[in-house]
Amino acid sequence: MKIIKTCYYKFFCNKIVNKNLFEREKYSDRNVLELIIIPYVLGNFNPKKILDIGREDYEKFYNEFFSGRELWTIDIDPKRKKYGSPGRHIIDDAANVKNHFKTNYFDFILINGVLGWGLNQDEKIEKAFEGIYDIIKEKGLLVLGWNDFDDAKHRKPHEIKALKKFTPYFFKPLKGTEFECVNGHHKYNFYIK
């Protein structure tokens, strides 16, 4: 049954992406997220409560991926509210995520492109991932997308103490617990609580 659901969500997500391609440039890391990761998560985890941390203009259509589910978004920049989940967008630092949600609340949390691009200071990075650990349910999935540039001013995931509470998750479609995109700079790490 999960295979059928995953196939359905691959088609569903592909349709949404194709409809919205004009809104942003096409990057390989986005294709991995939109056409592999999200369909697999929807088909195999069937998350009811989702948190997407960090929003950009080219992500506005991401709300469609999670239609019929409880989607929350959070971003520190007030200008990005219009790209967030209508009625469920919080303007705040990711380090304060725990202040807004109950313990064990979310089935799936996506934090993509925030580490080093808004979430920069060691203390805030630790606080953010401590909070994420607290608000994600047992067996909940965390997907961390991050940029691995030589001059990056942030710690890499294996250096973040709070992430060590999670168990690395073998993400079957990408054959590992970490995936490096074709561009060589963007990576996805997968964790389960």
N, C-alpha and C positions, 0 to 999 in steps of 0.2 A: 504493500500500500504506500509506503514511503517513497518508493521509486516513482509511482504514478504521480504522487503529490509533487515531488521534486521536478518532474517533467512538466507538470502543469505550471508550476511557479517559474520555471525557466522561460516558458512561453509567455507567461503573464509579465514578467520583468522585462523581457526582450521587447515586448509591445510598448511598455511604458518608456523604455530607453529610446526606442526608435521614434516615438512620438515627440520626445523632448530633446533630441540631439542638437537642435538649433540653439538651445539655451546655453551651451558650453562647448568648449573644445573637447575632443575625444582623446583621452589618455588611456594607456594600457592599464594603469592601476584602477581607474574608474571602471573599466570593462570587467576586471576581475571582481570588483566589489558588486557591481550591478548585475552581472550576468552569470556569476558563479557563486559568490558567497551568499548574497541575499536570497536567491532562489533555494539554495541548499538549506539555509537556516529556516526559511518559511516551510519547506516541505518536510524537514526532519525534526525540527524543534517545535514548530507550530507555536511561536511565542504569542502570548496574549497581551503582555505588557512590555513595551520596548522603550528604551531611552537612547536617543541619538545625541551625542555630545559634540557640539561644534557645527555650525551651519554656514554655508556660503550660498551665493545667488544661484549657482549651478546645481544646488542640491534641493531646491524647492520642490521639485517633482518627486523627491524621495518619500514625501508624505503618501503618495499613491501606492508605493510598495506595501505600506502597512495599513491600507484602507480596511476598515472594519475591526481594527485592533486599537488598543490604547497606546498611542504613540505620544511620547513626551520628547521635547527638544530643549537644549540649554546652550546658550552662547553668551559670552561676556559682552559682546557688542550689541547695543540697543538697536542699531540699524539693521541687524540681521533677523529681528523678530518676524519680519514679513516672509522670511524663508522657512520659518519654523512651523511646528504643528499648531494649527489654529486652535486657540483656547487652551493650549497645553504647552506653551513655550515660556521658558524661564530665562530672564536676563540675569546672569550671575557667572562668576568664575567657576570653572569645573572643580576647583579645590573645595567649593562649598556644596557640592552635590548632595552630601548627606543631610544637609539642613532642610532639604525640600521633599524628601521621600522617606517612607517607612523602611525599616529593616526587612530584608528578604522580599522586596516588592517586584523587581523586574525579572523577566524570563531571559531577556536578551539586551545587552548593552553594546552599542557601537561607538567607538571613539576613534575617529579617523582624521588624521592631519592636524591634530591639536597639540600633540607632544612636540614642543619646540616652536610652535606657531600659536602662542597664547599661553600654553602651559609650559613655562620655561624654568622656573626656579625649583631647585631640588625639594625644598620644604613643601611647596604647593603640589608638586608632582606626587610626592608621597601621600599627602593629605587627600588628593583626588582619588588615587587608587585605593586608599584605605576606605574612603567613602563608597566607592564603586563596589568594593568587596562586601560592605555592609548592606547595600541596597539590592544586590543581585540575589536571587533565590538559589538554594541548593540545586545543583545540576544546571544552573543558568549559564549561558554562554556569553563570554566577553570577546569581542573582536577589536583588536588594537591595530590601526593602520598608522604607520609612522614613516618619516623620511630619514634615510640613513646617508646623510651627506658627510664628507670628511670633516667639514668645518662646523658640523652641528653642535649647538651649544647645550644640548639636552643629554640626559643619560639615556643609554640604550635600555630596552626592556629588561634584560638580564641583570641590570644594575639597580633596578627599582625594587627596594625591599618589600613594599606592599604587594607587588605582583607575585612574590614568592608564596603567598598564601594560596594562590590559585594553582590548579593543576594544568600543565600544558595539555591542550586538546588536539588529537590527531584529526585534522580536517581532511576527510577522505577525498573530496574532489581535487584538492591541491596537494595531496600526498605528503602531509607533514604538519608540524605544529607551528611552523613559520614558512611564509612564502615570499620570495623576492620577485617583484614584477619585472617585466621585460626591460623597463627603463633603468633597472639596477639601483634605483634610489629609494623606491617606495616598497615597504614590506608590510605584511600582515602577520600578526601573531594571534593565536587562538588559545583561549583559556576556558576552563570550566571550574565552577566553585564546588 
